[in-house]
Amino acid sequence: MRHYNKRVKALGGYLELQLPLNKEYYTSLIKLNTGRNAFEYLLRVNRYAAAYIPYFTCEVMLEPLRKLKIPYHFYTINRNLEPVLDFEVGKDECLLYTNYFGIKQDFIAALSQKVPNLIIDNTQGFFSEPVENIDTFYSCRKFFGVPDGAYLQSKKHSNLKFERDVSTGRMSHLLKCIDLSIEEGYENFVENNMILENNPIRTMSKLTGRLLKSIDYEFCKSNRKNNFQFLHQELGSYNKLVLSNPNGVAPLCYPLLVDKENVRKRLISKRIFIPTYWPNVFSWTTEKMFEYYLAKNLLPLPIDHRYNQDDMQRMVNYLKQLI
């Protein structure tokens, strides 16, 4: 294979994938490959000796802790999705808090005044701006059709150098979704999740960065807000989860908490795909704990930019028959 000087712009050849060129949403934040690696970055640069993490979180958040051999302690949350702070965070320790579903931004501002060494997991709240001087990270693929990518605000910067990631081998599920169906791409989606396990920290790939510059963020944000508001108006009276500030947010999903068996399975049979947040919680907790109840009964309803009010109405019609 011939080698070329890639610093010289190529002229001619086949036509490349054509994407609109806009602006990234977070232009000033550190760009990495995954949210869990953004968490690892913070653990490394701050040299924390221990971490407090919620029972109600994804198991991938343990990867950096185990990799760095940092002891961790679980803490519980109350029915407002807020930490039960019956412990003190030491000077060389940190507390990881999740902006659950992207609806706890106001609480985060208050929490940042109380807890030292706070780290905010904003993987469920992409459109929630980081609180000044609070370590915060985001996951791009939770909100957009990209293979990977994360943003990080770190109050302590480092001279650590990382290789750039390459994402071309992680696009199959996204391409199949367009060319075939979301079901046809699901196996590749699962494979992609597995490929991202235990990866080293890398900077964001050129491909992911270019895809993120092609997104109409205001359109995505507006659709999420409108769909969330519509579902809250239609389903709020059924919801056992208290949504303290549902106005003005553009969250990951509409979190509907109901005590009904098999609703998830019946929705999936109607091609309304509802995940479980998170299966690992069942092995970390007991049936008497709120986190277990939440993982079992929560229905994270899709509200993203792909859907309009007609789609939301269809979902509401099914749900009202079931609950």
C-alpha positions as CSV (number, residue, x, y, z in Angstrom):
1,M,0.0,0.0,0.0
2,R,1.3,3.4,-0.9
3,H,1.7,6.0,1.8
4,Y,0.7,9.6,1.2
5,N,1.4,12.9,3.0
6,K,-2.0,13.3,4.7
7,R,-1.2,16.9,5.6
8,V,-1.6,17.8,1.9
9,K,-5.3,18.2,1.0
10,A,-6.5,15.5,-1.5
11,L,-8.0,16.7,-4.8
12,G,-10.3,14.4,-6.8
13,G,-11.0,10.8,-6.1
14,Y,-14.4,9.4,-5.0
15,L,-17.0,11.6,-3.3
16,E,-17.1,11.5,0.5
17,L,-20.2,11.4,2.7
18,Q,-21.7,14.8,2.6
19,L,-22.8,16.3,5.9
20,P,-23.9,19.8,6.9
21,L,-21.2,21.7,8.7
22,N,-22.5,23.5,11.7
23,K,-21.0,24.0,15.2
24,E,-20.6,21.6,18.1
25,Y,-22.7,22.2,21.2
26,Y,-19.8,22.2,23.7
27,T,-16.9,23.9,21.9
28,S,-14.8,24.6,24.9
29,L,-14.9,21.3,26.7
30,I,-12.4,18.5,26.5
31,K,-13.4,15.9,23.8
32,L,-12.8,12.3,24.7
33,N,-14.1,8.9,23.4
34,T,-16.5,7.7,26.1
35,G,-18.3,9.0,29.3
36,R,-16.7,6.3,31.5
37,N,-13.2,7.4,30.3
38,A,-14.1,11.0,31.1
39,F,-14.8,9.7,34.6
40,E,-11.4,7.9,34.6
41,Y,-9.7,11.2,33.5
42,L,-11.1,13.0,36.6
43,L,-10.1,10.1,38.9
44,R,-6.6,10.1,37.5
45,V,-5.9,13.9,37.5
46,N,-7.3,14.4,41.0
47,R,-5.8,11.2,42.4
48,Y,-8.8,10.4,44.5
49,A,-8.3,7.6,47.1
50,A,-11.9,6.6,47.2
51,A,-15.3,7.3,45.5
52,Y,-18.9,7.3,46.4
53,I,-21.3,6.2,43.7
54,P,-25.0,5.7,43.6
55,Y,-26.6,2.2,43.6
56,F,-28.8,3.5,40.8
57,T,-26.2,3.8,38.0
58,C,-24.9,1.8,35.1
59,E,-22.3,-0.8,35.9
60,V,-19.9,0.6,33.3
61,M,-19.1,3.3,35.9
62,L,-17.2,0.7,37.9
63,E,-14.7,0.1,35.0
64,P,-12.4,3.1,35.7
65,L,-12.6,2.5,39.5
66,R,-11.5,-1.1,39.0
67,K,-8.9,-0.2,36.4
68,L,-7.3,2.3,38.8
69,K,-7.9,0.1,41.9
70,I,-9.8,2.9,43.7
71,P,-12.1,1.7,46.5
72,Y,-15.7,2.7,46.1
73,H,-18.8,2.9,48.3
74,F,-22.4,2.8,47.2
75,Y,-24.9,5.4,48.5
76,T,-28.7,5.4,48.3
77,I,-31.0,8.0,46.7
78,N,-34.5,9.1,47.9
79,R,-37.7,9.3,46.0
80,N,-36.7,12.7,44.7
81,L,-33.7,11.0,43.1
82,E,-31.3,12.8,45.4
83,P,-28.5,11.4,47.6
84,V,-29.1,10.3,51.1
85,L,-26.0,12.0,52.6
86,D,-25.6,10.1,55.8
87,F,-21.8,10.1,55.3
88,E,-19.0,12.6,54.8
89,V,-16.9,12.9,51.7
90,G,-13.2,13.1,52.7
91,K,-10.6,15.6,51.2
92,D,-9.1,12.9,49.0
93,E,-12.5,11.3,48.0
94,C,-15.2,12.2,45.5
95,L,-18.9,11.8,45.1
96,L,-20.4,10.9,41.7
97,Y,-24.0,12.1,41.2
98,T,-26.1,11.4,38.1
99,N,-28.3,14.1,36.6
100,Y,-31.1,11.5,36.4
101,F,-33.0,11.6,33.1
102,G,-31.7,15.2,32.7
103,I,-34.2,16.7,35.1
104,K,-32.1,17.4,38.2
105,Q,-30.1,20.5,37.1
106,D,-31.5,22.8,39.7
107,F,-30.7,20.3,42.4
108,I,-27.1,20.0,41.1
109,A,-26.5,23.7,41.6
110,A,-27.5,23.3,45.3
111,L,-25.6,20.1,45.8
112,S,-22.4,21.7,44.4
113,Q,-22.5,24.1,47.4
114,K,-22.7,21.2,49.9
115,V,-20.5,18.4,48.7
116,P,-16.7,18.7,48.1
117,N,-15.1,16.9,45.1
118,L,-18.4,16.5,43.4
119,I,-18.5,14.9,39.9
120,I,-21.6,15.2,37.8
121,D,-22.6,12.5,35.4
122,N,-24.5,14.3,32.8
123,T,-24.8,11.4,30.4
124,Q,-28.6,11.6,30.7
125,G,-28.6,15.4,30.5
126,F,-26.7,16.5,27.4
127,F,-28.4,19.9,27.2
128,S,-27.8,20.7,30.9
129,E,-25.0,23.2,31.0
130,P,-22.2,22.4,33.4
131,V,-22.1,24.2,36.7
132,E,-19.0,26.5,36.9
133,N,-16.0,24.8,38.4
134,I,-17.8,21.5,38.9
135,D,-16.3,18.4,37.2
136,T,-18.9,17.3,34.7
137,F,-19.0,14.8,31.8
138,Y,-21.4,14.0,28.9
139,S,-22.0,11.0,26.6
140,C,-22.9,12.0,23.0
141,R,-24.3,8.7,21.8
142,K,-27.1,8.8,24.5
143,F,-28.6,11.7,22.6
144,F,-27.4,11.5,19.0
145,G,-26.7,9.0,16.3
146,V,-22.9,8.8,16.8
147,P,-20.8,5.7,17.5
148,D,-19.1,7.2,20.6
149,G,-17.8,10.5,22.0
150,A,-17.8,12.4,25.3
151,Y,-17.4,15.9,26.6
152,L,-15.7,16.8,29.8
153,Q,-15.4,19.9,32.0
154,S,-12.5,19.5,34.4
155,K,-11.5,22.1,37.0
156,K,-8.1,20.6,37.1
157,H,-6.3,20.3,33.7
158,S,-3.6,17.8,32.9
159,N,-0.7,17.6,30.5
160,L,-1.6,13.9,29.8
161,K,-1.5,13.1,26.1
162,F,-3.9,10.6,24.5
163,E,-4.1,9.0,21.0
164,R,-7.0,9.9,18.8
165,D,-9.8,7.3,18.6
166,V,-10.9,5.8,15.3
167,S,-14.7,5.1,14.9
168,T,-15.1,3.7,11.4
169,G,-15.7,0.2,12.7
170,R,-18.5,1.3,15.0
171,M,-20.9,2.7,12.5
172,S,-22.8,-0.5,11.3
173,H,-25.8,-0.2,13.6
174,L,-26.3,3.5,12.6
175,L,-26.1,2.6,8.9
176,K,-28.3,-0.4,9.2
177,C,-30.9,1.6,11.0
178,I,-31.2,3.9,7.9
179,D,-30.9,1.2,5.2
180,L,-32.8,-1.6,6.9
181,S,-34.5,-1.1,10.3
182,I,-33.7,-0.4,13.9
183,E,-34.2,-4.1,14.6
184,E,-31.7,-5.2,11.9
185,G,-29.1,-3.0,13.5
186,Y,-29.7,-3.9,17.1
187,E,-27.2,-6.8,17.2
188,N,-24.5,-4.5,15.9
189,F,-25.5,-1.9,18.5
190,V,-25.0,-4.5,21.3
191,E,-21.6,-5.4,19.7
192,N,-20.6,-1.8,19.7
193,N,-21.4,-1.5,23.4
194,M,-19.1,-4.4,24.0
195,I,-16.3,-3.0,21.9
196,L,-16.4,0.2,24.0
197,E,-15.7,-1.8,27.2
198,N,-12.4,-1.3,28.9
199,N,-11.0,1.0,26.2
200,P,-8.2,3.3,27.0
201,I,-8.8,7.0,27.2
202,R,-8.5,8.5,23.8
203,T,-9.5,11.8,22.3
204,M,-12.7,12.0,20.2
205,S,-12.4,10.5,16.7
206,K,-12.5,12.8,13.7
207,L,-15.6,10.9,12.5
208,T,-17.5,11.5,15.7
209,G,-16.4,15.1,15.8
210,R,-17.5,15.7,12.2
211,L,-20.9,14.0,12.9
212,L,-21.4,16.2,15.9
213,K,-20.8,19.3,13.8
214,S,-23.7,18.2,11.5
215,I,-26.4,18.2,14.1
216,D,-29.2,20.8,14.4
217,Y,-29.0,21.1,18.2
218,E,-31.8,23.6,18.6
219,F,-34.2,21.3,16.7
220,C,-33.2,18.3,18.8
221,K,-33.5,20.3,22.0
222,S,-36.9,21.8,21.1
223,N,-38.4,18.4,20.1
224,R,-37.3,16.9,23.4
225,K,-38.8,19.7,25.4
226,N,-42.1,19.6,23.5
227,N,-42.4,15.8,23.7
228,F,-41.5,15.7,27.4
229,Q,-44.2,18.4,28.1
230,F,-46.8,16.5,26.1
231,L,-46.2,13.2,27.9
232,H,-46.1,14.9,31.3
233,Q,-49.5,16.5,30.6
234,E,-51.0,13.2,29.5
235,L,-49.3,10.8,32.0
236,G,-48.3,13.0,34.9
237,S,-51.3,11.9,36.9
238,Y,-50.2,8.2,36.5
239,N,-46.6,8.8,37.4
240,K,-45.4,7.8,40.8
241,L,-42.2,9.6,40.3
242,V,-42.3,13.3,41.4
243,L,-40.9,15.5,38.6
244,S,-40.0,18.6,40.6
245,N,-39.2,20.9,37.6
246,P,-40.5,19.5,34.3
247,N,-40.7,22.8,32.5
248,G,-37.8,24.0,30.3
249,V,-35.7,20.9,30.4
250,A,-34.7,18.8,27.4
251,P,-34.1,15.4,29.1
252,L,-33.0,12.0,27.9
253,C,-36.5,10.5,28.2
254,Y,-39.8,10.8,30.0
255,P,-39.4,8.7,33.2
256,L,-42.7,7.1,33.9
257,L,-42.9,5.1,37.1
258,V,-45.9,2.7,37.4
259,D,-46.7,-0.4,39.4
260,K,-47.8,-2.6,36.5
261,E,-46.5,-5.9,35.3
262,N,-45.4,-6.6,31.7
263,V,-46.0,-3.1,30.4
264,R,-42.5,-2.9,29.0
265,K,-42.9,-6.2,27.1
266,R,-46.3,-5.2,25.7
267,L,-44.9,-1.9,24.5
268,I,-42.0,-3.6,22.8
269,S,-44.5,-5.8,21.0
270,K,-45.9,-2.6,19.5
271,R,-42.3,-1.5,18.4
272,I,-42.0,1.0,21.3
273,F,-38.6,0.0,22.7
274,I,-38.2,0.7,26.4
275,P,-34.8,-0.1,28.1
276,T,-34.2,-1.1,31.7
277,Y,-32.1,1.4,33.8
278,W,-30.2,-0.6,34.9
279,P,-30.2,-4.5,35.1
280,N,-27.1,-4.5,37.3
281,V,-29.1,-2.7,40.1
282,F,-31.0,-5.9,40.8
283,S,-27.8,-7.6,41.9
284,W,-26.5,-4.6,43.8
285,T,-29.6,-4.0,45.9
286,T,-32.4,-5.8,47.8
287,E,-36.1,-5.9,46.9
288,K,-36.8,-3.5,49.8
289,M,-34.7,-0.8,48.4
290,F,-36.0,2.1,46.3
291,E,-33.4,1.6,43.7
292,Y,-34.6,-2.0,43.1
293,Y,-38.2,-0.8,42.8
294,L,-37.1,2.0,40.4
295,A,-35.1,-0.4,38.1
296,K,-38.0,-2.8,38.0
297,N,-40.9,-0.4,37.4
298,L,-39.4,2.6,35.6
299,L,-40.4,3.1,31.9
300,P,-38.0,5.5,30.2
301,L,-40.2,6.7,27.3
302,P,-38.5,7.9,24.2
303,I,-38.9,11.6,23.4
304,D,-36.0,12.4,21.1
305,H,-35.8,14.5,18.0
306,R,-37.0,11.7,15.7
307,Y,-40.6,12.0,17.1
308,N,-43.5,14.4,16.9
309,Q,-46.7,14.8,18.8
310,D,-48.4,12.1,16.7
311,D,-45.8,9.6,17.8
312,M,-46.3,10.7,21.4
313,Q,-50.0,10.3,21.1
314,R,-49.7,6.8,19.8
315,M,-47.5,5.9,22.8
316,V,-50.0,7.5,25.2
317,N,-52.9,5.6,23.7
318,Y,-51.2,2.3,24.2
319,L,-50.1,3.2,27.8
320,K,-53.5,4.3,28.9
321,Q,-54.8,0.9,27.9
322,L,-52.1,-0.8,30.0
323,I,-51.9,1.3,33.1
